[in-house]
Structure formats: C-alpha cells, structure tokens
C-alpha cells in the first residue's frame, strides 16, 4: 500500500494548502480577489485529480478493476 499511502499524503497536503489559502484570503480581506480565486480553483482541480489517483492506486493494489 506504499503508492496508495503516498497518494493519500499528497491529497492531505493539498487539502491543507486549500485551507491555508482560504484563511489567508479572509485574513487579508481578499475574498473574491481574482488572484486568489484562480489559485483556489487550481488547488481544487488538483485535489480532484489526487482523489482519483488515490482511488486508482488502492484499486490497483487490491487487484480491483
């Protein structure tokens, strides 16, 4: 499960980045700022991809198609 665990850790790190960015947006009163919205969208898209990677690696390791 090493590959799946690495994928999970990457997903966790990305979620932390999303939370930190949102906190920064609020702290700097930048909610709605285009720069932040773009970065947040990139992180959300990356998170969706990481979730799919986690699922794929777990299925591969368990021999599920």
C-alpha positions as protocol buffer text, in pm:
chain_id: "A"
residue {
  index: 1
  type: UNK
  ca { x: 0 y: 0 z: 0 }
}
residue {
  index: 2
  type: UNK
  ca { x: 300 y: 228 z: -30 }
}
residue {
  index: 3
  type: UNK
  ca { x: 184 y: 400 z: -351 }
}
residue {
  index: 4
  type: UNK
  ca { x: -166 y: 448 z: -214 }
}
residue {
  index: 5
  type: UNK
  ca { x: -29 y: 589 z: 111 }
}
residue {
  index: 6
  type: UNK
  ca { x: 188 y: 838 z: -80 }
}
residue {
  index: 7
  type: UNK
  ca { x: -112 y: 942 z: -286 }
}
residue {
  index: 8
  type: UNK
  ca { x: -317 y: 989 z: 32 }
}
residue {
  index: 9
  type: UNK
  ca { x: -44 y: 1204 z: 187 }
}
residue {
  index: 10
  type: UNK
  ca { x: -31 y: 1419 z: -127 }
}
residue {
  index: 11
  type: UNK
  ca { x: -408 y: 1461 z: -104 }
}
residue {
  index: 12
  type: UNK
  ca { x: -383 y: 1560 z: 264 }
}
residue {
  index: 13
  type: UNK
  ca { x: -112 y: 1817 z: 185 }
}
residue {
  index: 14
  type: UNK
  ca { x: -322 y: 1966 z: -91 }
}
residue {
  index: 15
  type: UNK
  ca { x: -624 y: 1992 z: 138 }
}
residue {
  index: 16
  type: UNK
  ca { x: -405 y: 2177 z: 389 }
}
residue {
  index: 17
  type: UNK
  ca { x: -296 y: 2418 z: 115 }
}
residue {
  index: 18
  type: UNK
  ca { x: -661 y: 2485 z: 31 }
}
residue {
  index: 19
  type: UNK
  ca { x: -746 y: 2559 z: 394 }
}
residue {
  index: 20
  type: UNK
  ca { x: -440 y: 2782 z: 435 }
}
residue {
  index: 21
  type: UNK
  ca { x: -524 y: 2977 z: 120 }
}
residue {
  index: 22
  type: UNK
  ca { x: -881 y: 3033 z: 238 }
}
residue {
  index: 23
  type: UNK
  ca { x: -754 y: 3151 z: 577 }
}
residue {
  index: 24
  type: UNK
  ca { x: -513 y: 3388 z: 403 }
}
residue {
  index: 25
  type: UNK
  ca { x: -793 y: 3522 z: 183 }
}
residue {
  index: 26
  type: UNK
  ca { x: -1005 y: 3603 z: 489 }
}
residue {
  index: 27
  type: UNK
  ca { x: -717 y: 3742 z: 695 }
}
residue {
  index: 28
  type: UNK
  ca { x: -617 y: 3980 z: 416 }
}
residue {
  index: 29
  type: UNK
  ca { x: -978 y: 4061 z: 329 }
}
residue {
  index: 30
  type: UNK
  ca { x: -913 y: 3934 z: -23 }
}
residue {
  index: 31
  type: UNK
  ca { x: -1221 y: 3713 z: -54 }
}
residue {
  index: 32
  type: UNK
  ca { x: -1324 y: 3732 z: -419 }
}
residue {
  index: 33
  type: UNK
  ca { x: -985 y: 3860 z: -539 }
}
residue {
  index: 34
  type: UNK
  ca { x: -919 y: 3711 z: -884 }
}
residue {
  index: 35
  type: UNK
  ca { x: -561 y: 3606 z: -798 }
}
residue {
  index: 36
  type: UNK
  ca { x: -684 y: 3408 z: -501 }
}
residue {
  index: 37
  type: UNK
  ca { x: -986 y: 3267 z: -684 }
}
residue {
  index: 38
  type: UNK
  ca { x: -759 y: 3138 z: -961 }
}
residue {
  index: 39
  type: UNK
  ca { x: -516 y: 2979 z: -713 }
}
residue {
  index: 40
  type: UNK
  ca { x: -805 y: 2824 z: -517 }
}
residue {
  index: 41
  type: UNK
  ca { x: -954 y: 2678 z: -837 }
}
residue {
  index: 42
  type: UNK
  ca { x: -615 y: 2530 z: -928 }
}
residue {
  index: 43
  type: UNK
  ca { x: -589 y: 2366 z: -586 }
}
residue {
  index: 44
  type: UNK
  ca { x: -944 y: 2229 z: -606 }
}
residue {
  index: 45
  type: UNK
  ca { x: -877 y: 2084 z: -951 }
}
residue {
  index: 46
  type: UNK
  ca { x: -552 y: 1933 z: -823 }
}
residue {
  index: 47
  type: UNK
  ca { x: -742 y: 1785 z: -529 }
}
residue {
  index: 48
  type: UNK
  ca { x: -995 y: 1621 z: -761 }
}
residue {
  index: 49
  type: UNK
  ca { x: -708 y: 1467 z: -956 }
}
residue {
  index: 50
  type: UNK
  ca { x: -538 y: 1349 z: -638 }
}
residue {
  index: 51
  type: UNK
  ca { x: -858 y: 1182 z: -516 }
}
residue {
  index: 52
  type: UNK
  ca { x: -882 y: 993 z: -845 }
}
residue {
  index: 53
  type: UNK
  ca { x: -516 y: 891 z: -810 }
}
residue {
  index: 54
  type: UNK
  ca { x: -577 y: 759 z: -457 }
}
residue {
  index: 55
  type: UNK
  ca { x: -875 y: 555 z: -577 }
}
residue {
  index: 56
  type: UNK
  ca { x: -683 y: 420 z: -877 }
}
residue {
  index: 57
  type: UNK
  ca { x: -381 y: 316 z: -668 }
}
residue {
  index: 58
  type: UNK
  ca { x: -591 y: 148 z: -399 }
}
residue {
  index: 59
  type: UNK
  ca { x: -781 y: -46 z: -666 }
}
residue {
  index: 60
  type: UNK
  ca { x: -454 y: -146 z: -834 }
}
residue {
  index: 61
  type: UNK
  ca { x: -302 y: -263 z: -507 }
}
residue {
  index: 62
  type: UNK
  ca { x: -614 y: -463 z: -421 }
}
residue {
  index: 63
  type: UNK
  ca { x: -644 y: -606 z: -772 }
}
residue {
  index: 64
  type: UNK
  ca { x: -980 y: -439 z: -835 }
}
residue {
  index: 65
  type: UNK
  ca { x: -1055 y: -311 z: -1183 }
}
